[in-house]
Amino acid sequence: MKYFALIIPLIFLVLFVFALVKKIKLYDTFTEGVKEAIPLVLSVFPYLAAMLMLSELFERSGLSAALTSFLAPAFRFLGIPPEIAKLVLLKPFSGSGSTALLSEIFATYGADSYIARCAAVCYGSSETVFYISAVYFAGTGRKNLVKPIAVALISNFLSVLLGCFLCRIL
Amino acid sequence: MNAVFAAVFVLSAALFLLTDPEGFLPALLAGGEKAATLSLSLLAAYCVWLGFFKVLEKSGLSEKLSRLVYPAARRLFRSDDREALMLASQNLSANFLGLPGAPTPLGIRATAAFEKSGNRYASDMLFVLNATSLQLLPTTVIALRLAAGSSSAADILLPTLLATLFSTACGVFLLMLFSKKRPHSAKTAPHPRKMRARRLKR
């Protein structure tokens, strides 16, 4: 665990020393890169805003809870504890929402319980699919994203199945 | 995306109307507020990493690194666009190392470059790899578990790694499967192997 903290400072140190050896003007070059940050955030912002409003609606309206209780029997049949169904449904929409939910699960069931470990694996092995698609394809003007999104959602769901199974046997 | 947005929005709005009409606007505003604060923290991360990447680019180091992964990346993305492949491989390495905020600007640029040349297979592949989270160390989860008083916070490492490897493999496999019918229509870039075969024929 400790050694992983070394990665980031080490990467910077190696690069900057290398750049100095190559006689790169560090200050000028670094600021040139930073210049691109604001346009990038601006280009992503509308999609980010729409996505986050949608995820708030999804959660607060009770739609996610309704879907969860509706799908719970199917989830149980597949070996996914119903307590985690909500996390599985929320994760594609909202990173911050699912982080909050994960710590809630830890607090409710204890961080070392089967449910909590399952939730941790589900959270760690799946991604915020809709959020990423909104951000990555924001500038391209492409409309039809059915295939990539479907593939990502299916793969994430399969990994949840495997994760819950692994938590039972490991 | 339009369909998902419309469906979730309309259903949620209808539910609000029935159960809690006063909660509707606050929910939207909360979303907007999150967008504003998240944009600020993204801006902070982009400042750090875009500066870093510019130094990486100018020093010639990224060129060197990309030469290493170029053959593999070319095959994976079915693309010959050197610039885009370089961005895509840097995006994947940043993801793998879990550098917070670093993969996004690279991914956005690589996607734009792939889309510009009409190579949808490549941008789909990059998206699927990103959306199936190939990450070495799930730092957030471990930190949260430690905070919740776990006695062995790292014992989810192995199952998480296996599950995420599995999801990435599934994603790549499914995308290849679905794209098989017309892997290189007129618009998409030809497969490198075919390119080479063509070159050999000449």
Interface residues (C-beta under 8 A of the other chain):
Chain A: M1 F4 I7 I8 I11 F12 L15 F16 F18 A19 K22 I24 L26 T29 F30 T31 E32 G33 V34 K35 E36 A37 I38 L40 V41 S43 V44 F45 L48 A49 A50 L52 M53 L54 S55 E56 L57 F58 R60 S61 G62 L63 A66 S96 T99 L102 S103 F106 A107 G110 A111 D112 A116 R117 A120 V121 Y123 G124 S125 S126 E127 T128 V129 F130 I132 S133 A134 V135 Y136 F137 A138 G139 T140 R142 K143 L145 K147 P148 I149 V151 A152 I154 S155 N156 L158 S159 V160 L162 G163 L166 C167 L170
Chain B: M1 N2 V4 F5 V8 F9 L11 S12 A13 L15 F16 T19 D20 G23 F24 A27 L28 A30 G31 G32 K34 A35 L38 S39 L42 L43 Y46 C47 L50 G51 F52 F53 K54 V55 L56 K58 S59 G60 L61 L97 L99 T104 P105 G107 I108 T111 A112 E115 K116 R120 S123 D124 L126 F127 V128 N130 A131 T132 S133 Q135 L137 P138 T139 T140 V141 I142 L144 R145 A147 A148 G149 S150 S151 S152 A153 A154 D155 I156 L158 P159 T160 L162 A163 T164 F166 S167 T168 C170 G171 L174 L175 F178 S179
